[in-house]
Amino acid sequence: METLIFIAIVAAIIFLVIKARQGTDDTSLIKTPIKKEYVYIKKSCAMTPSELSFYKTLHEAINGCVIIPQAHLSMFLDHEIKEQSWKAAFARINGKSVDFLICTNDMKPLIAIELDDSTHNQPDRKTRDDFVNSIMANTNMPLLRFKAGEWNSEIIKHRITQALSQN
């Protein structure tokens, strides 16, 4: 009986080796190319000009902190809370981000920042902003909003200092 089992195992191994080799011959590599649905190219900058300008000023205004651009809410808000559907809670914040997240050097979230440009006047964006404002208020996470072009290093420093002193 042991001999039959041994022969069956050896036969199975030989069969698998032959099948694996059949998939690697040169003729199997000639296939119809996969249709490209979308084309992507690398951006010249990971931020809009307004975001980059704000980032540079923000970097000058704060010292000793880490700045994370385009931080997804799920990066710094825990959605896996006991007695709630974590999948549903995640679905509500999935894909939503803030323009900047300021953290300590050990990555403790301190302040979220939104840079509001003209797109924030659109109805769907206002709804999204109200939702984010509500979540941040409920988690006691400071959220600072700056209107595009209406800030400088001193204003940023003052508002960040003020937000940190209240938390």
Buried (B, 14 or more C-beta within 10 A) or exposed (E): EEEEEEEEEEEEEEEEEEEEEEEEEEEEEEEEEEEEEEEEEEEEEEBBEEBEBBBEBBEEBBEEBBBBBEBBBBBBBEBEEEEEEEEEBBEEBEEBBBBBBBBEEEEEBBBBBBBBBEEBEEEEBEEEBEBBEEBBEEBEBBBBBBEBEEBEBEEBBEBBEEBEEEE
